[in-house]
Amino acid sequence: FYSRSLMLDRLINILLRTIEGARRLHVSAAFNAKAKVAMSRFEPGTSISYEKLHENINIVRKRLNRPLTLSEKIVYGHLDDPVGQDIARGRTYLRLRPDRVAMQDATAQMAMLQFISSGLPKVAVPSTIHCDHLIEAQIGGVEDLKRAKEVNQEVYNFLATAGAKYGVGFWKPGSGIIHQVIGVKLTGSLSGWTSPKDVILKVAGILTVKGGTGAIVEYHGPGVDSISCTGMATICNMGAEIGATTSVFPYNHRMKTYLNKTGRADIAALADEHKDDLVPDKGCKYDHVIEINLSELKPHINGPFTPDLAHPVSEIGAVAEKNGWPLEVKVGLIGSCTNSSYEDMGRAASLAKQALDKGLKCKAAFTVTPGSEQIRATIERDGFSKILRDVGGVVLANACGPCIGQWDRKDVKMGEKNTIVTSYNRNFTSRNDANPATHAFVTSPEIVTALAIAGTLKFDPETDYLTAANGEKFKLEPPNGDELPARDFDPGQDTYQHPPAESGSVMVDVSPTSTRLQLLEPFDKWNGKDLEDLQVLIKVKGKCTTDHISAAGPWLKFRGHLDNISNNMLIGAINIENDAVNKIKNRLTGEYGGVPDVARHYKANGLSWVVVGDDNYGEGSSREHAALEPRHLGGRVILVKSFARIHETNLKKQGMLPLTFADPTDYDKIRPDDKLSITGLATFAPGKPLKGVVKHGDGSQDIITLNHTFNENQVEWFHAGSALNRMKELQ
């Protein structure tokens, strides 16, 4: 939480203006001592500078001369130079100073390898690594965790030693999921079968997967108070699925209760004192407002194959029949970072208990993923886990598991058409089980549980009946569950490794013969010339997410080995030339091959290449590997109609040129066998378009205008060959 309250600030200013210098120093020192509350009990020496944040907010508010939204307060409160920073929305890049960095184990491998390459001795802000992505769901929590520790031992050793060496905290496998942590006006209140998940499912249906691109989604209004703190986290977590930069809620009593219940009463007390800077100013304006009446909102289920195809649960059966989607629910999966709170598990268990009382178990397979060791231990203590097991569920490890494709699924064959329902946040093709024929639907944990009990999409728990073991017809009562445990949380096992005070003798563990870890070599600098005759590697047709560019699932084990993981580059993208995946023509040999294989052949023969793509290229996870792999295999330019914002920035960091067609119809001018030259790089500068010379096989050419969003610093990244190279130049 971010800053002091305006009332307290005014009071202190009055005091400072009316008392002597020595007294003034005493008051200021006393305030600072009170304000220094640690961000985490594991990092007692860290705190946020509340005075600085509040000062920044006031400076910017005076500069703009208007009320600020909460999003603006958070962003502007972290400006490096609030006085001199140019603030032109949609145009300028802001220089921000983050409070902390948190990484998950799959991406932390590359992040730490890059940090080692930077030459820096210690991290500059509090940082942690969380081992939550590399645990594959197969049998159950205990067995899966044990197997993960064996299979991933060298990766965990690397992350633990690198963290110890460079001052990064390390959360061991089994700790839990790190992810847990446009204006939308909410009125009314949630009740019955409707849950916080339905809010974001509804918003996704309104905005689509790219409607929030370039925007922060800020929830406000009287309906906010009817949503639990963990419910707000669910909504914000899934905000990435509409392309949003992030999502935020204002501070309120639901957050205070959660902080108190999780042993952070000091943070709650400080937040109460500074609440004015944790909520939007009265009279602030939003660019676009969506209004949702929570009292009228109905349970939703979104999918298949995209998280923005929204349907009321009451209609999904008929829609599925009309579209030929399998009605039988093969598996119901609850948990993951998005929906694994105590409240979620309690509401799911309340439904499971009703079924058990009537002699029923789930007709579908059913899995439960606790979000953290604390949740696992608490739901075991309070009996929820037993109820969920008794109804037919399998409690998995505290990890992402099937949500990110870490699922050793055995119940259907590859290519077999089937339906699953999950409480996850993402359901792109092949996402959960690598099977492109799996129809995955996203909904709330309580709806997942109800559909798993019924075994079919043609079940509306608000109106439809189930048949008890004795033949009696009955309806499920709406789910209920406590927001927080009455007996407080059980912390479970201590799984945190503190970085040592002295790390000089720590050796980072990377074997030179490892197939999973590889120290990085710097990318080459720009040679000062235009990019001539880049071969079109693939012209991508339609949706191309980071899952298409750098798949997860079985590829996660190579996240620390750039060369090995590059073998998955664009293997899910559709080639416009033949509507096939991972099948493109090698223009040097005339033969067809996989995308990574052809890219490697071009690189070996000194031929740089370009990828041509459609709209919202790179949506989904902000997967840095999706930017590293093209650069590693000889790519120089990604040219598309439009980018998902984070992927565009990731490409810039690796020295790539992410460019967009000034005229989107120019996409149609490029043929799969074309070559492309980029001119104007000698005067490459912010706001100045580049030119593209499209050279066709028949000797004809097209000249097209290409836009970019590079700022001055990012142009320096391109010149240096990468942001990492530029960092080393500045040391």
Secondary structure as UniProt FT lines:
FT   HELIX           6..18
FT   HELIX           21..35
FT   STRAND          38..40
FT   TURN            41..42
FT   STRAND          43..47
FT   HELIX           50..64
FT   HELIX           70..76
FT   TURN            77..78
FT   TURN            82..84
FT   TURN            89..91
FT   STRAND          101..104
FT   HELIX           105..118
FT   STRAND          127..130
FT   HELIX           141..151
FT   HELIX           153..166
FT   STRAND          169..171
FT   TURN            173..174
FT   HELIX           178..180
FT   STRAND          183..187
FT   TURN            192..193
FT   HELIX           196..207
FT   TURN            208..212
FT   STRAND          216..220
FT   HELIX           222..226
FT   HELIX           229..237
FT   HELIX           238..242
FT   STRAND          246..248
FT   HELIX           253..261
FT   TURN            262..263
FT   HELIX           265..273
FT   HELIX           275..278
FT   TURN            282..283
FT   STRAND          289..293
FT   TURN            294..296
FT   STRAND          300..302
FT   TURN            307..308
FT   STRAND          310..312
FT   HELIX           313..323
FT   STRAND          328..335
FT   TURN            336..338
FT   HELIX           342..357
FT   TURN            358..359
FT   STRAND          365..369
FT   HELIX           373..381
FT   TURN            382..383
FT   HELIX           384..390
FT   TURN            391..392
FT   STRAND          393..395
FT   HELIX           401..404
FT   TURN            414..415
FT   STRAND          418..422
FT   TURN            429..433
FT   TURN            436..437
FT   STRAND          438..442
FT   HELIX           445..454
FT   TURN            461..463
FT   STRAND          466..467
FT   TURN            469..470
FT   STRAND          473..474
FT   TURN            486..487
FT   STRAND          496..497
FT   TURN            504..505
FT   TURN            512..513
FT   STRAND          531..540
FT   HELIX           546..549
FT   HELIX           553..558
FT   HELIX           562..565
FT   HELIX           566..568
FT   TURN            570..572
FT   STRAND          574..575
FT   TURN            576..579
FT   STRAND          580..581
FT   STRAND          584..585
FT   TURN            587..589
FT   STRAND          592..593
FT   HELIX           595..604
FT   TURN            605..606
FT   STRAND          609..613
FT   TURN            615..616
FT   HELIX           625..632
FT   TURN            633..634
FT   STRAND          635..640
FT   HELIX           645..653
FT   TURN            654..655
FT   STRAND          657..661
FT   HELIX           664..669
FT   TURN            672..673
FT   STRAND          675..679
FT   HELIX           681..683
FT   TURN            686..687
FT   STRAND          690..695
FT   TURN            697..698
FT   STRAND          701..707
FT   HELIX           712..720
FT   HELIX           723..730
//
